[in-house]
Amino acid sequence: MFVLENFVVALAKVIDIVLTIYMWLIIFRAVISWVNADPYNKIVIFLYRVTEPVLRPCAAYCRRKISALIFRRLS
């Protein structure tokens, strides 16, 4: 049982580190979008490729909710 407990704690720490790094990548992408960086820069390309799979569904969901809210207010 002790080994399993240590394994779960170690796995939780690894997941925490990965999610923290991913959070910082999303923050850096937001900052880069504010300063209008060169889209052909290798760092910018890397940030877009790494964060786009998560941000694309979130953006689509937000667009659907906002458009539904706008059309509901218009009618």
Backbone as JSON, one array per atom type, in Angstrom:
{
  "sequence": "MFVLENFVVALAKVIDIVLTIYMWLIIFRAVISWVNADPYNKIVIFLYRVTEPVLRPCAAYCRRKISALIFRRLS",
  "N": [[0.82, -1.19, 0.0], [2.01, 1.18, 0.69], [3.77, 1.7, -1.43], [2.01, 2.13, -3.55], [0.73, 4.42, -2.63], [2.84, 6.29, -2.66], [3.35, 6.27, -5.39], [0.99, 7.4, -6.43], [1.11, 9.96, -5.29], [3.47, 10.92, -6.49], [2.68, 10.84, -9.18], [0.64, 12.74, -9.1], [2.12, 15.04, -8.55], [3.68, 15.24, -10.87], [1.68, 15.66, -12.79], [0.75, 18.11, -11.84], [2.99, 19.75, -12.3], [3.19, 19.63, -15.11], [0.72, 20.78, -15.87], [1.07, 23.33, -14.78], [3.22, 24.31, -16.3], [1.95, 24.32, -18.79], [-0.03, 26.22, -18.31], [1.54, 28.53, -18.06], [2.53, 28.65, -20.67], [0.18, 29.29, -22.06], [-0.31, 31.79, -20.96], [1.96, 33.18, -21.91], [1.39, 33.05, -24.61], [-0.87, 34.69, -24.74], [0.28, 37.16, -24.02], [2.05, 37.5, -26.16], [0.2, 37.78, -28.2], [-0.82, 40.27, -27.61], [1.31, 42.01, -28.11], [1.73, 41.77, -30.77], [3.53, 39.93, -32.19], [6.05, 38.61, -34.47], [4.69, 36.36, -36.74], [6.17, 34.32, -37.9], [8.21, 33.65, -36.27], [10.06, 31.21, -34.5], [9.5, 30.62, -31.82], [6.97, 31.73, -31.45], [5.5, 30.21, -33.28], [5.8, 27.7, -32.08], [4.43, 28.15, -29.63], [1.82, 28.61, -30.56], [1.24, 26.14, -31.79], [1.34, 24.38, -29.63], [-0.57, 25.31, -27.8], [-2.93, 25.64, -29.22], [-4.61, 23.27, -29.64], [-6.04, 23.08, -27.22], [-7.15, 25.61, -26.85], [-8.75, 26.11, -29.1], [-11.27, 24.53, -29.0], [-12.3, 25.78, -26.7], [-12.6, 28.44, -27.53], [-14.49, 28.09, -29.58], [-16.67, 27.2, -28.09], [-17.15, 29.46, -26.49], [-17.8, 31.32, -28.48], [-20.23, 30.24, -29.44], [-21.87, 30.48, -27.16], [-21.85, 33.26, -26.75], [-22.94, 34.23, -29.15], [-25.46, 33.06, -29.0], [-26.44, 34.42, -26.81], [-26.49, 37.05, -27.8], [-28.36, 36.83, -29.93], [-30.6, 36.1, -28.47], [-31.11, 38.4, -27.02], [-31.75, 40.13, -29.06], [-34.2, 39.28, -30.07]],
  "CA": [[0.0, 0.0, 0.0], [2.92, 2.31, 0.76], [4.29, 1.94, -2.77], [0.92, 2.7, -4.34], [0.52, 5.79, -2.16], [3.94, 7.11, -3.19], [3.16, 6.38, -6.84], [-0.1, 8.35, -6.66], [1.62, 11.28, -4.95], [4.41, 11.3, -7.54], [1.9, 11.11, -10.38], [-0.05, 14.01, -8.89], [3.12, 16.11, -8.68], [4.04, 15.35, -12.29], [0.54, 16.31, -13.47], [0.76, 19.5, -11.4], [4.08, 20.45, -13.0], [2.82, 19.72, -16.52], [-0.35, 21.76, -16.0], [1.63, 24.65, -14.5], [3.97, 24.72, -17.49], [0.97, 24.61, -19.84], [-0.65, 27.49, -17.95], [2.47, 29.59, -18.43], [2.55, 28.73, -22.14], [-1.03, 30.02, -22.47], [-0.09, 33.2, -20.59], [2.91, 33.74, -22.87], [0.69, 33.22, -25.89], [-1.7, 35.89, -24.61], [1.16, 38.33, -24.06], [2.53, 37.64, -27.53], [-0.88, 38.29, -29.05], [-0.99, 41.69, -27.32], [2.4, 42.8, -28.67], [1.74, 41.54, -32.21], [4.84, 39.37, -32.53], [6.23, 38.06, -35.81], [4.1, 35.01, -36.78], [7.12, 33.34, -38.43], [9.2, 33.36, -35.25], [9.94, 29.81, -34.08], [8.87, 30.57, -30.5], [5.55, 32.01, -31.66], [4.94, 29.02, -33.93], [5.73, 26.65, -31.05], [3.36, 28.46, -28.68], [0.53, 28.39, -31.21], [1.02, 24.7, -32.01], [1.16, 23.68, -28.36], [-1.76, 25.76, -27.08], [-4.13, 25.67, -30.07], [-5.56, 22.16, -29.44], [-6.9, 23.33, -26.06], [-7.85, 26.89, -26.96], [-9.74, 26.1, -30.19], [-12.6, 24.17, -28.5], [-12.77, 26.8, -25.75], [-13.04, 29.59, -28.31], [-15.73, 27.73, -30.26], [-17.73, 27.17, -27.07], [-17.45, 30.85, -26.12], [-18.51, 31.95, -29.6], [-21.61, 29.75, -29.45], [-22.6, 31.06, -26.04], [-22.01, 34.71, -26.95], [-23.88, 34.45, -30.24], [-26.79, 32.72, -28.5], [-26.83, 35.51, -25.93], [-26.81, 38.21, -28.64], [-29.62, 36.6, -30.63], [-31.67, 36.07, -27.5], [-31.4, 39.78, -26.67], [-32.33, 40.83, -30.21], [-35.58, 38.88, -30.35]],
  "C": [[0.86, 1.25, 0.0], [3.45, 2.69, -0.62], [3.24, 2.6, -3.65], [0.66, 4.15, -3.94], [1.6, 6.72, -2.7], [3.8, 7.3, -4.7], [2.08, 7.41, -7.16], [0.36, 9.77, -6.35], [2.59, 11.77, -6.02], [3.69, 11.63, -8.84], [1.17, 12.44, -10.27], [0.91, 15.18, -9.04], [3.52, 16.32, -10.13], [2.92, 16.04, -13.06], [0.47, 17.78, -13.09], [1.82, 20.31, -12.14], [3.72, 20.65, -14.47], [1.73, 20.78, -16.72], [0.13, 23.18, -15.71], [2.43, 25.18, -15.69], [3.01, 25.09, -18.62], [0.25, 25.93, -19.57], [0.25, 28.65, -18.34], [2.6, 29.74, -19.94], [1.35, 29.51, -22.65], [-0.89, 31.5, -22.12], [0.88, 33.86, -21.55], [2.27, 33.95, -24.24], [-0.2, 34.47, -25.86], [-0.85, 37.15, -24.68], [1.68, 38.56, -25.47], [1.43, 38.17, -28.45], [-1.12, 39.78, -28.8], [0.09, 42.53, -27.99], [2.56, 42.6, -30.17], [3.11, 41.07, -32.69], [4.84, 38.82, -33.95], [5.68, 36.63, -35.87], [5.05, 33.94, -37.32], [8.25, 33.03, -37.45], [8.98, 31.95, -34.72], [9.27, 29.69, -32.71], [7.37, 30.79, -30.62], [4.87, 30.81, -32.3], [4.78, 27.89, -32.92], [4.57, 26.91, -30.09], [1.99, 28.23, -29.3], [0.25, 26.91, -31.4], [0.73, 23.95, -30.72], [-0.17, 24.06, -27.71], [-3.04, 25.71, -27.91], [-5.09, 24.49, -29.85], [-6.48, 22.35, -28.23], [-7.73, 24.59, -26.26], [-8.92, 26.9, -28.06], [-11.12, 25.66, -29.72], [-13.17, 25.19, -27.51], [-13.3, 28.02, -26.49], [-14.35, 29.29, -29.04], [-16.9, 27.72, -29.28], [-18.13, 28.59, -26.68], [-18.2, 31.57, -27.24], [-19.96, 31.52, -29.66], [-22.43, 30.4, -28.35], [-22.84, 32.54, -26.24], [-23.01, 34.98, -28.07], [-25.31, 34.09, -29.81], [-27.31, 33.83, -27.6], [-27.23, 36.74, -26.75], [-28.14, 38.01, -29.35], [-30.81, 36.55, -29.68], [-32.08, 37.49, -27.11], [-32.07, 40.53, -27.82], [-33.79, 40.47, -30.43], [-36.53, 39.19, -29.22]]
}
